[in-house]
Amino acid sequence: MGIRTRKNTLISALKMRALASKMTPEQVATFEQMYRRARSPEEQDEVTKVIDVHLNGWKTGTDAWSRILQAEDGRDFLSDDDDEDSPALKAALARSQVFLGRKPG
């Protein structure tokens, strides 16, 4: 398969993925332009990886938005140990507690 044929196939696949994932026309135009500028199969593969991260990166991401989407998808992100509060933060939270009633004792 020639580079031009491969490029046109990838652009067609992009348009089908865009319909399936409800990408905006601006996103589709940007990725299509990236494919059109790619001069080698390796560059085309890089664009494909960027599209995959754009569409599915939330599944493995550790940022807050990815975690929210993972929770909506049924993944238990609260079980990770990296969400544990540091000892200094725990101590600061304990000092900042407000009691509205009488202190026992």
C-alpha positions in Angstrom: 0.0 0.0 0.0 1.4 3.4 -1.0 1.8 6.2 1.4 -1.0 8.2 -0.2 -3.4 5.3 -0.1 -2.6 4.6 3.5 -3.1 8.3 4.4 -6.5 8.3 2.7 -7.5 5.1 4.5 -6.4 6.6 7.8 -8.4 9.8 7.1 -11.5 7.7 6.3 -11.0 5.7 9.5 -10.7 9.0 11.4 -14.0 10.2 10.0 -15.7 6.9 11.1 -14.2 7.1 14.6 -15.3 10.8 14.8 -18.9 9.7 14.1 -18.7 6.9 16.7 -17.1 9.0 19.4 -18.9 12.3 18.6 -15.8 14.3 18.0 -16.3 18.0 17.1 -15.8 19.1 13.5 -12.8 21.2 14.7 -11.2 18.1 16.3 -11.7 16.1 13.1 -10.2 18.9 10.9 -7.2 19.2 13.2 -6.5 15.4 13.1 -7.1 15.3 9.4 -4.6 18.1 8.9 -2.1 16.2 11.0 -2.5 13.1 8.8 -2.2 15.2 5.6 1.1 16.7 6.9 2.6 13.3 7.8 5.2 12.3 5.3 6.0 8.7 6.5 4.1 5.8 7.9 5.9 6.4 11.2 4.5 9.9 11.4 1.0 8.6 10.5 1.3 6.1 13.3 2.2 8.9 15.7 -1.0 10.8 14.7 -3.0 7.6 15.2 -1.5 7.3 18.8 -2.4 10.9 19.5 -6.0 10.2 18.4 -6.1 7.1 20.6 -4.9 9.0 23.6 -7.4 11.8 22.8 -10.3 9.3 22.7 -9.3 6.7 25.2 -6.6 8.3 27.4 -9.1 8.8 30.3 -9.2 5.0 30.8 -5.6 5.0 32.1 -5.1 8.6 33.1 -4.5 9.6 36.7 -5.6 13.2 36.6 -8.8 14.3 38.3 -11.0 14.4 35.2 -9.9 10.9 34.1 -10.6 9.6 37.6 -14.2 11.0 37.4 -14.7 9.3 34.1 -13.3 6.1 35.4 -15.7 6.2 38.3 -18.6 6.8 36.0 -17.4 3.8 34.0 -17.5 1.6 37.1 -13.8 1.5 37.9 -12.9 1.8 41.6 -10.2 4.5 41.6 -10.5 5.0 45.4 -8.7 1.7 46.1 -5.4 3.1 44.9 -2.8 3.8 47.7 -1.7 7.0 46.1 -4.8 8.7 47.3 -3.7 8.3 50.9 -3.3 11.6 52.8 0.2 12.4 54.0 0.8 12.4 57.8 1.3 16.2 57.8 -2.1 16.7 56.1 -3.8 14.3 58.5 -2.3 16.3 61.4 -3.4 19.6 59.9 -6.9 18.3 59.4 -7.1 17.0 63.0 -6.0 20.5 64.3 -8.6 22.3 62.1 -11.6 20.4 63.4 -14.4 22.5 64.8 -16.5 21.3 67.7 -20.0 22.8 67.9 -20.8 21.1 71.2 -19.1 20.7 74.5 -15.8 18.9 74.6 -16.0 15.6 76.5 -14.3 15.6 79.8 
